[in-house]
Structure formats: C-alpha cells, structure tokens
Amino acid sequence: MRRCHHRILVPRILWIHKVLM
C-alpha cells in the first residue's frame, strides 16, 4: 500500500512542480 501511494505521490509532485514552473 505504501509503495502504491508513493508511486502516485511522486508523479503528482512532479506534475505540480512543472505547473508552477
């Protein structure tokens, strides 16, 4: 479960960072 959450969390952060930039 933790792995699945992390797998979704990482792309989400990258996407947010890209939007902010």
C-alpha distance matrix in Angstrom:
0.0 3.8 5.4 5.1 6.2 8.6 9.8 10.9 12.1 14.4 16.3 16.7 18.4 20.4 21.6 22.6 24.4 26.2 27.3 28.6 30.5
3.8 0.0 3.8 5.4 5.1 6.1 8.5 10.0 10.2 12.1 14.7 15.2 16.1 18.3 20.0 20.7 22.1 24.3 25.6 26.5 28.3
5.4 3.8 0.0 3.8 5.4 5.1 6.0 8.7 9.7 10.6 12.9 14.3 15.4 16.9 18.7 20.1 21.2 22.9 24.6 25.8 27.2
5.1 5.4 3.8 0.0 3.8 5.4 5.0 6.4 8.6 10.2 11.6 12.6 14.6 16.1 17.1 18.7 20.4 21.8 23.1 24.8 26.4
6.2 5.1 5.4 3.8 0.0 3.8 5.4 5.3 6.0 8.7 10.5 10.6 12.2 14.5 15.5 16.4 18.2 20.1 21.1 22.4 24.3
8.6 6.1 5.1 5.4 3.8 0.0 3.8 5.4 4.8 6.0 8.9 9.7 10.4 12.3 14.2 15.2 16.3 18.3 19.9 20.9 22.4
9.8 8.5 6.0 5.0 5.4 3.8 0.0 3.8 5.6 5.7 7.1 9.0 10.6 11.5 13.0 14.9 16.1 17.4 19.1 20.7 21.9
10.9 10.0 8.7 6.4 5.3 5.4 3.8 0.0 3.8 5.6 5.8 6.3 8.9 10.3 10.9 12.5 14.5 15.7 16.8 18.6 20.3
12.1 10.2 9.7 8.6 6.0 4.8 5.6 3.8 0.0 3.8 5.7 5.1 6.3 8.7 9.9 10.6 12.3 14.3 15.4 16.5 18.4
14.4 12.1 10.6 10.2 8.7 6.0 5.7 5.6 3.8 0.0 3.8 5.4 5.3 6.3 8.6 10.0 10.7 12.4 14.4 15.5 16.6
16.3 14.7 12.9 11.6 10.5 8.9 7.1 5.8 5.7 3.8 0.0 3.8 5.5 5.0 6.0 8.6 9.7 10.4 12.2 14.2 15.2
16.7 15.2 14.3 12.6 10.6 9.7 9.0 6.3 5.1 5.4 3.8 0.0 3.8 5.5 5.1 6.2 8.6 9.9 10.6 12.3 14.2
18.4 16.1 15.4 14.6 12.2 10.4 10.6 8.9 6.3 5.3 5.5 3.8 0.0 3.8 5.4 5.1 6.0 8.5 9.8 10.5 12.2
20.4 18.3 16.9 16.1 14.5 12.3 11.5 10.3 8.7 6.3 5.0 5.5 3.8 0.0 3.8 5.5 5.0 6.1 8.6 9.9 10.5
21.6 20.0 18.7 17.1 15.5 14.2 13.0 10.9 9.9 8.6 6.0 5.1 5.4 3.8 0.0 3.8 5.4 5.1 6.2 8.7 9.9
22.6 20.7 20.1 18.7 16.4 15.2 14.9 12.5 10.6 10.0 8.6 6.2 5.1 5.5 3.8 0.0 3.8 5.4 5.1 6.2 8.6
24.4 22.1 21.2 20.4 18.2 16.3 16.1 14.5 12.3 10.7 9.7 8.6 6.0 5.0 5.4 3.8 0.0 3.8 5.4 5.1 6.2
26.2 24.3 22.9 21.8 20.1 18.3 17.4 15.7 14.3 12.4 10.4 9.9 8.5 6.1 5.1 5.4 3.8 0.0 3.8 5.5 5.1
27.3 25.6 24.6 23.1 21.1 19.9 19.1 16.8 15.4 14.4 12.2 10.6 9.8 8.6 6.2 5.1 5.4 3.8 0.0 3.8 5.4
28.6 26.5 25.8 24.8 22.4 20.9 20.7 18.6 16.5 15.5 14.2 12.3 10.5 9.9 8.7 6.2 5.1 5.5 3.8 0.0 3.8
30.5 28.3 27.2 26.4 24.3 22.4 21.9 20.3 18.4 16.6 15.2 14.2 12.2 10.5 9.9 8.6 6.2 5.1 5.4 3.8 0.0
